[in-house]
Amino acid sequence: MHETTPSATFGPVTVYFGDKQGKYPDGNLVVVRGRDATAVFDTPLVANRLPQVLAEADLCILGHVHEDHMAGLHRLQHVPLHVHEADVQAARSWEGLSRHYGYPPQVLSLVRQKIERQFAYLPRPDALAYADGQCWDLGGVQVRAVHLPGHTAGHCALLVQPQGIAFIGDIDLSGFGPYYGDCTSSLADFRRSLARLAELPASVWITSHHKGVIRERADFDAKLRAFAARLDANAERLLQMLQAGPRTLDELVRQRLLYPPGYEELWIDAAEARSIAQHLDELQAAGRVHAQDDGRFSLA
């Protein structure tokens, strides 16, 4: 029952906090109640502990598509589901989600088993596509989509107006930093999105994971700067890895750039490879790394 679930309310918006402030595999559920309709943003694991809250929903809006944001959709099959046009195919079918992840086939088969078991994953072929700037009028309250790609191609902030409450999804301001390890992820887009987010007209910021709610502009700005700085820190760490001599991408993946040694998950090797490759592209363009003819990378 939701009476036992920690929550915080800001006008028409209520945040129901998942386990450990929504730490993965859980997340934070956002509910926006207007005069005419109620919207839920994403459906993390905590949503399954809130059946009375989900029963209020007239529509569900996904800020982006990943398994941990779809864990309660099986309870909302009668409710319209809105997904950004760049992510919508990943919501509509397993084939679309497979392309979204971009992992090797042998990994994908295990991932499907895991997310069906842990997140009650079900495809939603009825998912409706939305675009940047789309607005939903709930009656005295509007929700506006702000496209902030990078984490996924369709990742969006959802801005509740006129209150200026921003659900910023997996720009979660955690110490881990940005995640850009899937097939539709983009390091370059992430950098641009972080700059755009800094200009978003908001006074309260809600993350899917970790930080939960931030209520002061100075605190938000500091956390956003620290989060963005992890991108350059990752690049510098990669350069340090190459100081020992030329390395192939596979060798760099084994050394780990993002995840700590010893931490294992099905998709980590693929995520490391995708992330490292994007940094290598940036560093080559900047003249700091050289791609050798034998497939190894070295300091320029």
N, C-alpha and C positions, 0 to 999 in steps of 0.2 A: 504494500500500500504506500502511496506517495507521502503519507504523513510521516513515515520514517526515513524518507529520502531528503537529505539536506537541499535547501533551495534558497534562492534570493529573487526578489521581485523588484522591478524597476518600471513603474507605470504599467503598461500593458504587457510587459515582458517578464516571464518567469524562467529562471534557469534552474534545472534540476541536475544536481551534481552527481556524476558517476563515481565509482570507487576510486579513491586516491585522487580526488579532483579531476576525475575523468582520464586518468592515465591509461594509455593503451594497455589492454584491449578494450577498455571501457571508454566513455566519452561523456560530454555534458549535453543534455537535452534542452533545447530552447523552445518555449511555447509563447506565441504572440496572440493575445486575445483582443480582437476588435469588436466593434458593436455588431457586425453582421457575420463575422466568420473568425475561426481560430486556425492558425497555421502552426505547424511544428517544423523546426529546422533539424534535419537529419534524424536518425533513430538509432542511437548507440545502444549498447547492452542495457544501460539503465532504463531505457524505455520499456523493457519487458517487465520491469518492476512497477510500472505506472499505468496499468490498464485503464484506470478511470480518467487519467489525463489524455491518453491516446483516444479514448472514446469521444472526447470533445473535438477532435481534429476534423476540420472540413477540407484541409489540403496539407500536403507535405512538400517541403522544398528542400532538396539536397544542395548543400553548398559545393559538394563534389562527390565523386563516386570512389569509395574504397569500402572494403568489407566491414570495417568497424562502424561505418556510418549508415549501414543498411540492416543492422541487426534486429530492428523492430518492424521492418517493412512487412513482414509476414502477418503482422497484426493490423495492417492498414491497407489491405488489398482492395477495399471498397472505396478508398480515398484517392483523389487525383494526386499523382506524383509528378513534380516538376524538377527537371534536371537540365543544367546548361547544355546547349547544343553540342559542345565539344566533348562532353562526357556521357551524353544520353545513350549512345549505343552500348556503353559499358553497363548501364543499368538495365537495358532491354534484354540482354541475352548473355549466357556464359561465353559465347564466342566473342562478343564485344568486350566483355571484361577480360578475357584472355589476351586480346590485342592491347588492351589498356595497360595490363601488367607488363606484357612482353617478356615473360620468363620462359626458359626452355620448356619444351613439352613435358619432360619427365617431372619437372618442378610443378608445372601447372596442374597435373593430375593430382598431386598431393595437396596443393593449395586448395583445390576445389573440395576435396574431402574435409580439409581442416575448416574451411569457412562455412560449409554446410553444417558441420558438427558444432562449431564454436559460436557462429554468428547467425545460425538459422537462415543462411543465404538462400534467396529465391530471386530469379530474374523477374523483371517487371516489363514485359513487352508493351505495356500500355503507357510507359513513361512519356511525358510531354516535354518537348524541348523549349527552353527559354533562351533569350539572348541578353547580352550586356545591356543594362539599363531598364530591363523589364520591371514593371511595378505591379504589385498585387494590392488592391484596395480592400482592407478588411472591415472598413467602416470606422472612420475617424483615425485610422492607423494605416499607414502604407508600408510595404516592404519593397525595397529596390535592390536589384541585383547589380553588384559591381564586380566585373570580371577581373580576377587577379590570378592569372595562370602562372604555372611554375611547378607547384606541387603536383597538379594534374593539368591537362590542357584546359579543362573547364572550371577549375577552382574559382569560386566566387566568395566575396563577402556579401552578407545580406544585411542591409541597412534599414533599420526601423525608423520611420519618420512620422511626425516631426520631432520625435524625442531624441534622435541622434544616438541610437544604440546600435552598435555594429557587432554582428556575429562574424568573426574573422576566420573561423574554421581551423584548418591545419597550418595556418601561420600562427602557431601555438605559443611562440615566444619562449620556448623551452631552452634549456641549456644544451640540448642535443643539436639544436639549430635546424635550418631548413632541410627537408627531405625532398630529393629530386632524383629518385632512383628507379622510376618506372618508365615504360616506353613513351608515355605522353608527357613525362616530366621534362622541364627545361630550366637549366641553370640561368640562361640569359633572361628568360621570361620572369623567373623568380626575382632577379635583381630589379627589373622594371616594376614588378608588382609591389615590392617592398617600398619603393619610392612613391608609388601611387597611393599605397595605404597610408603613408605618413600624411597625406593631404586630405584624407577622408574626413568629412565634417561630422565627427562623433565626439561624444562626451563620456560614453561607457563602451568598453570593448569586451567581448566575450569570446573565449577560445574554446575549441573542441576538447582540448586536453590541457593538463598541467596547470596553467595559471588561472583558468576559470573566468574571473571577472576582474577587470582593471578599471578604476573609477577616476583616476587623476591623470591629466594630460602629461604632466612631467614624468610620471611613473611609466606611462605607456611609451612615451618617446624614448626613455632610457632603455626599456626592455626591447623595443623595436631595433634600436641601434645595436644593442648587444647581439640580438638574433641575427641581424644582417651581417655583423662582423664575423660570424662563423663561416660565411662563404669565403672571405679572404683568409681566414685562419686555416680552412681546409686546403686552400691553394698553397699556402706556405708550408703546411705539413706535407703535401705532396712533393714540393720542391726538396724538402729535407729528406724524404724517402729516396729521391734520385741522387742525392749527394754521395751515396755509397756506390754509385755506378749505374749504368744503363739497366733498365728493367722493362720486361714485357708487361702488357696489361694484366695478364694472369698473375704474374709475380706481384704486382702492386695490389691486386685484389687479395691475395693471400696475406699481405702485410696489413691490410685493413686501413681505410682512410676514415670512415665514418663510425663504424661499430668497434667496440673494444674487443681485443683478442679473446677468444673463448666463448663469446656470446654467439649463439647459434639460432637461426631461424631459417625456414625453408627458402626464403627469397633473398637472403643476405648477399650471397655471391653475385647474383644478378643485379641487385641494387648497388653494390659496391662498383661493379664493372661499369654500369651506366653513369654513376656519379663521377667516377675517376675519369672516364672517357671525356665527359663534358669539361672537366677542369683542364685536362690535357689539351683539348681544342682551344680553350681560352688562352692557356699559357703559350701554346704554339703561335697563336695570332699575336700575342704580345712579345714574341721573340725570346721567351724565357726557357722554352723547352724545344728540343729538336727530335723529330721522328726519324729514326735511322732506317736504312734499307732492310735491315734484318728483323724489323718489327718491334725493336726495342725503343724506348724513349730515354733521352739523356738531357742533362742541363745544357742549355745553349751556350 
